[in-house]
Amino acid sequence: MRIFLLNLLLAISWAALTGNATLVNLSFGFLLGYLALRISPELPGGSIYFKRLQNFSRLCIFFLQELVLSSLRAAWEVFSPILKSRPIIVRIPLEIHERNQIFVLINLISLTPGTMVLDIAPDNSALIVHTMFVDNPDRFRQEIRLGFERRVREAIS
Amino acid sequence: MVLDELFIAALILIGSFFGFSAALGLLRMPDFYTRMSTSGKAATLCCGLLLAGVATLFQDAQVTARAVAAILFLLLTVPIGVHMIARAAFRVGTPMWRGSFVKPRFKNPKKELQ
């Protein structure tokens, strides 16, 4: 966390020095700060931060890709003359148990079109998910487990 | 300059396309859950693309900051709203679409749990 604040401080000072506080310049400053911290030796807690930042950006990229793909699929479904999808409701047992991770996972599942979290087991052990595009419950469980759940577990703790 | 304008136009047009498909989904889908999934969430991408287009059009720190904040709040609030409405429907037992156009069937979602 301290390294993240340091990186943010570097980004802000880059924006202040160049006198240009647009979003693009701030992100460029963040990237420069990241590289500077990366090559500096022996930061306490540095390796955890770098790993987590990497995992987090990987999660973001995966989520954006999933969002675009499933939006296109939902639009195709809406525009095709015959409704071909077979919606199902699946119970997915969870492997993660921390509240923050479950919160992020539910947000991501609910944000992708076609899937929607209907309910959570009272002891946070399973989700009940409605899906439009996959008609095999076991394959859907596998997709969630290998796609979102693994990446959320790696990125957030 | 022309390339810039084409990029912005593409962003806004694709955003409106998804908005249109969301509205059409609300009309065309057979039951509550599929309506919710096609309309509620396509709106995220639609608003995100529109706001991104507006931010690149104005090239102004104030507008960009507001667009980014709006996108962040959309990403935070839309899934919670969707989840609360869907959970209420599921607990009440709103019938769920199982079948085809040849033979429409609606069933209680709690009995269809797999």
Interface residues (C-beta under 8 A of the other chain):
Chain A: A21 T22 L23 L67 V68 S71 A74 A75 E77 V78 F79 I82 L83 S85 R86 P87 I88 I89 V90 R91 I106 N107 L108 S110 L111 T112 P113 G114 T115 M116 V117 L118 D119 I128 H130 M132 P137
Chain B: F17 F18 S21 L24 G25 R28 M29 P30 D31 Y33 T34 M36 S37 T38 G40 K41 A42 T44 L45 A55 Q59 A61 T64 A65 V68 L75 L76 V78 P79 I80 V82 H83 A86 R87 A89 F90 R91 M96 W97 R98 S100 F101 P109 E112 L113 Q114
